[in-house]
Amino acid sequence: MTVTENIAKYVKDIGVNLSELSRKSGVSYQALYASLSSRSRFRELRANELTDICFILKINPMDFADKPEEKKE
């Protein structure tokens, strides 16, 4: 999963209102909707949008980065 997909799942799981997130983060509602809710108009979050959203939600952006699978020996 991409960072944007991970953030979208997190936002959905905790029930964040996109209008409120838009107002607080300064990221346009259209960008949030296309990135976090719309399957037909999917777009990746820009770096500044990601950091603004994470700041408002008080989460670490690195928590959503893809991590390589640990090798089992």
C-alpha positions in Angstrom: 0.0 0.0 0.0 1.1 3.6 -0.7 1.5 6.2 2.0 -1.7 7.9 0.7 -3.6 4.6 0.9 -2.4 4.1 4.5 -3.4 7.6 5.5 -6.8 7.1 3.8 -7.4 3.9 5.8 -6.4 5.6 9.1 -8.6 8.6 8.4 -11.6 6.3 7.6 -10.9 4.1 10.6 -10.9 7.0 13.1 -13.9 8.7 11.4 -12.3 12.0 10.5 -14.6 14.5 8.7 -12.9 15.6 5.5 -14.4 19.1 5.6 -13.1 19.7 9.1 -9.7 18.3 8.2 -9.6 20.6 5.2 -10.4 23.6 7.3 -7.8 22.8 9.9 -5.0 21.6 7.6 -5.4 24.2 4.8 -5.5 21.3 2.2 -8.4 21.8 -0.2 -11.5 19.6 0.3 -11.2 18.5 -3.4 -7.6 17.3 -2.9 -8.5 15.5 0.3 -11.5 13.8 -1.3 -9.5 12.7 -4.4 -6.7 11.4 -2.3 -8.5 9.8 0.6 -12.0 8.9 -0.5 -12.5 8.7 -4.2 -11.5 5.5 -6.0 -12.3 6.9 -9.5 -10.3 10.1 -9.0 -7.4 8.8 -6.9 -4.4 11.0 -6.5 -1.4 10.7 -4.3 -1.0 13.3 -1.5 1.7 15.9 -2.0 4.5 16.0 0.6 3.3 19.3 2.1 -0.3 18.0 2.2 0.9 14.8 4.0 2.8 16.8 6.6 0.0 19.3 7.2 -2.5 16.4 7.7 -0.2 14.5 10.0 0.4 17.7 12.1 -3.3 18.3 12.5 -4.0 14.6 13.4 -0.9 14.6 15.7 0.6 11.5 14.0 4.1 10.8 12.6 4.2 10.7 8.8 6.8 7.9 9.0 4.2 5.6 10.6 2.5 5.4 7.2 5.6 4.8 5.1 5.9 1.4 3.5 8.4 -0.7 5.4 10.4 -3.5 3.8 9.4 -6.9 4.9 11.6 -8.4 7.6 13.6 -11.3 6.4 12.9 -14.6 8.2 15.9 -16.8 8.6 
